[in-house]
Amino acid sequence: MNTDFLDIHPDFKLNRKHYNAQSLLTLAESLNAVGDSEEKEMAAFLLDWLYPSETILVKTSGSTGDPKTITLNKTKMIESAKATGAFFELGANTKALHCLPIQFIAGKMMLVRAMMLGWEVDVVVPNHAPLAQTVMSYDFAALIPYQLFHSIKDLNRIKKVIIGGGAVSESLRAQLQNTTAEVFATYGMTETITHVAIKKLNPIPEEVNPYFEALPNVRFTQDTRKCLVIDAPNILDAPITTNDVVELISETRFEWLGRHDNIINSGGIKINPEVLEKKLESQLDTPFFIASLPDEKLGEKVVLVIEGVSQKINDKTFIGFTKYEIPKHIYFLPKFVYTKNGKLRRKETLKLLTN
């Protein structure tokens, strides 16, 4: 049995203390006994990681369907960690901030990268403003968009930041141009052991780059639906076919257009809601999404759902929309439904309207 996962890098530090496999096991047992809820989550993962098994069970976030548990190979998780380290040039003694829920793959992989690559990682509570919990500066951190929004004023304390778990709005991207941190959007999922592609968000060049670039040893193709197919032999046993509609530029570059299962068929016209949402980003300053509801004549009608109190929406908001794309109704909800790590759950939120 391959036990590389037990070879903790000698430079690894957790909250300023050196640990090897044995001392990590002791820490995990202690946290499991007396720690708070987040510490118990970390303890559970460390105990699973240090257990002499080549695989580990991981929960998906549930943002695009019901949450499920999948099995990941620890050796492939290490390969994913190495790919991230190589792409961002993050070797031993990298100072990293860990501020994501450990029960999901992104939080787990921050620990794997630290243990295997010899990083010095500080773990803070995964709340909306992680940088408010520390005065330290870091080489690397992973955030979700909600955390990014609340961390703009402190972002200069991090050299490189990756964003996952949702799209970064154009208004938020504009704010990134005033920070010294290098910020990257990521594309990936639990099944691909976090990100397999990266897109730089700042500084904005003369022509904004909409394309995701593959990590080392990752290649892309498309199926007949124009959905992305990922071939990453270092981390996948076989290629994965996604439900993400993309414009494929090359085998290592694509533009993400939206989810195939979100496409609206309104009177025979196929409409991609994520494309419409991009058009609206500069017009609306509160969370929103485009969806559809049943319609007797059209089959499905386009609707706009906005989080917050009811307000008047100017007709100029929809300049550039075709007559098929303009929402037939606009709805307001006090609060959207989100996953534990901040991803919007569209279907569950839409059910609040029909209920």
N, C-alpha and C positions, 0 to 999 in steps of 0.2 A: 504493500500500500504506500502511495506517495504521501509523505508527511511534511512537505515543504511548509505547510501552513503553521507548523509548530516552530519554524525557524524565525523567531522574532528578531528583527534587525537590532544589532547592539546599540544603535543610536536612538532607538525609539524611546520617546518620553510621553507620558500621559499626565497632564496637569503638573508639569515640571519635574516629574519623578521618572527615573529609569525603571523599565520592567522587562523581564524575560518571561518565557512561557510559564515557569513555575510561580513566579511572583504575581503574574497576571491572574493565574488560576486562584491564588490565595485572595487577591483583591476581589475577583468576581464572586467568590463564595461569601466574602464579608458583605459586599454590597447586596447580594441576593438575600442576606439575612436581615440587614438593618437599613438598607438604602431607601430613598424615596422612590416614587414611581419611575422616573427617568433613569435613576441609578440601577433599579432592578431590571429595566429594559437592557441597559448596557451589560449588566451582569449576565443576563440570559444569553445575549449574543456571544459574549466572551466564552461562556461555558460551552456553548454549541461549537464555537470556532476551535477551542482547544480540545474538544472531545475527539478521540481517534476515529473519525469518520471522514470520508472524502467528500461528503455532500452536506448541505445545510438547507433547511426550509426557510423560505422568505415569503412574506405577504405582499401582494400587489396593492396599489393604492386604491383601486376601485373608481378612478376618475372616468373611465370609459366603459364601465360595466361592473358587475358584482365583484367585490374583492375575492381573490383566490390565493391559495398557497401553492407555490411551485418549488421545485428542488433545483438548487444550483450547486455546481461543482466548485469546491474550494480552490483547486488549482486554476480554474478558469477565472475565478474572482481575483486571484493574484495576477494573472495575465492582464486583466482589465486595469488593475492598479498600476502595473508597469507601463501600460499604454498611456495612461493619464500622466504619470511622472515624466515619460519621454516627451510627450506632446508639449507639455508646459515647462519642461526643463526644471523639474522639482525633484531634486535628489535628497540625500541624507541631510539631516539638520534643518529641513524646511520647517518653518514655523506656521502651523495651520490652526484655524479656528473651526471647531466642530459645533454647529448650532442647529442641526437637523434632527428630527425624531429618529431614534435608533431602530424603531420597529420596522422602518421601511428601508429599501435597498440603498438609497442615497446616504442615509445615516450610517448604515453598516459599512459601506464602502469607504467612507472617510476614515473609519478605524482601520480597515484593512490596508489602505494606502499608508497610513501612519506606521502600522506594525511591520509591514513588509518593506517599506522604502526608508524607514528610519527617520520619520518625521517627529517633531515635537508638537503635540496636539493639545490644545486647551479645549475642554468640553464645557459649554455653558447651556443654560436652559433654552430649549428651542422655541422661544417666544417671538413676538413680532419685531423686537428691537434688540438683537443679540449683541451688537457692538456697544450698547449702553451698559452692558454687564462687565465690560473690561476696558482698561486703558491701554492695553498692549497693542503693538503693531504686528502684522502678520504677512507672510508671503502668499498665503493661499486660503480661500474660504469658499464654501458652497452655500448659496442662499436660494430661497424661493422668491418670486417677484414681490410678494407681500413684505417680506423681510427687507428686500432691496429698497422698497419705497420708504421704509422707516429708518434706513441706514445711510441715506445719501450724504448727510452732513458729516458722517464719520468714515466714509468709504476710503478716504485718502490713507487710512491706516492699514489698508490691505493692498498688496501689489497686484495680485491676480484673483479675480472672482469669477466663478461659474454660476450660472442661473439655470435652475431646472424647475420642473413642476408646473410650468405654465408659460404663456407668452409674455414678453416685456412690451408694454404699450409704447407707442411713439412718443407720448408726453414724458414717460419715465426715461425712455432712451435719450431724449433731449437733455434731461438733467444729468445724464452720465457724462456728457461732454465737458463738464466742469470739474471732473475728478481726475486725479492722477492714477487711480486704479485702472488696470486693464480688465474689462468686463466682457464675458463671453456667454452667449446663449448656448444651451446644450440640447441635443436630441438623443433620446434613448428611452428605455423602459426597464422594468424589473427583469424581463426575460433576456435583455442584452447586458445585464449587470451595469446599469446606469448608462452613461452617454457613449455613443459610437460616432457622434459628429458634433462639430463646434462651429459657432458663428460669432465673429467679433462684433461687439456692439459700440465700441468707441475707440479712438475718435472717429466721428463720421467723416468719410472721405467725400470728395466732390460728388461721387455717385454712390449712394448707399448700397452696400453689398447685401443682397437678400439670401445668399447661399450658405448652406451648411457644408463644411469640409470634413471628410472622413478622418477618423483617427488611424494610427498605423495598423496595417493588415486588415482593413475594413473596405469592402467593395459593395456597390449598390447596383441594382437593376430594378425593373418594374414588371408588374403582372399586367394582365389584359385590362384591369380597371384603372391603370395608371398609378397603382399603389406601390409603395416602396418595398423592395425585397432586400434584406440585409444579409450579406455573406461575411462572416467574421470567424474564420476557423479557429482562431486562438481562444475564443470565448463561447462559440456556439457549436453544438454537435452537427447542426445542419442549418441551412439558410432559413431565416424567418420572414414570412410574408406578413406585412402590416396592413392596417386599414387606413394608412396615411397617404392621401393623394399628393403627389409631388410632380414638379417639373424636373426631370432628370437632365442635368447638364453634362455630366460625365460619370464614369464609374466611381468617382470619389467626391462628387459635388451634386447637390440638389437644392431646390427651393420648396419648402413645405407650403402646401396650399390649404389643407384642411383634412378632416376625417371623412372617409367615404360613408360611414354610417350616419353622418350628420347631413348629408346632401339632401336637399329639398326638391321634390318633384311637384312643381306648381303649374297645373294646366299643361303638362308635358314639357315644361321648361325646367331643366336641372340647374339648381342654384346652390352654390357653395357658401354656407353661412360665414365661414371664417374669412373668405375674401371680402364679404360685405363688412364684417367687423373691422377689418383693416381700414376700410374707407371711412368708418365712423370714429376711429380712435382719436382723431384730432378734433372731433365735434362734441364728444361727450366726456365729461371728467368724472364720471362715476361708473362702477362696474356695470356691465351690460352684456347681453349676447343675443344673437339672432337665432331663431328657431322656427318651427312650424306647428300649426294646429290643423286638425281636420277641417275640410271645407267641402260643402256639397257640390259646388261647381268646379273648383280647381283641384279637388283631391286633397291638396295641402296648401295652406296659405302662409305666407311669410309674416312673422311677428317679431317685434323688438321687445325684449324684456330688460327692464332697468332696475337696479337695486337702489332703493331709497324712496323718498316721498314723491308723490305725484307732482309733475311740473309740465309746463307747456313746452313742446318740442317744435322748434321753427322748421318750416318746410325746407329752408335752405340747408338743413342738416343732411338732406338726401340728394344734394346735387351730385350728379355723376352716376346715379342709380338709374337703371332702366325701369320701365313701368312694371315689369315683373318682379323686380328686386325691392321696390319700395314696400316697407311693412304695411300690411293691411290694418294692423292694430298695434298699439303700444301699451304695454302693461308695466305696472310698477309693483315691486315686492319689497317689503321692509328688509328682508334678509335672504340672500341666496343660500343654497345648500353647498357646503364645501366638505372635502375629505379632511382627515386629521392633519395632513401636511399641506393644506391650503389650496388644493385643486378644486375648481368648480365642477360640480356634478349637475350637468345640464338637464338630464332626464328627470332627476329627482326634483330639481328646482321648477321645471315646467309642470310637474304634477301638482305643485302648490296652486297653480292657476286653475287647473281642471277640478281640483278638490274644493 
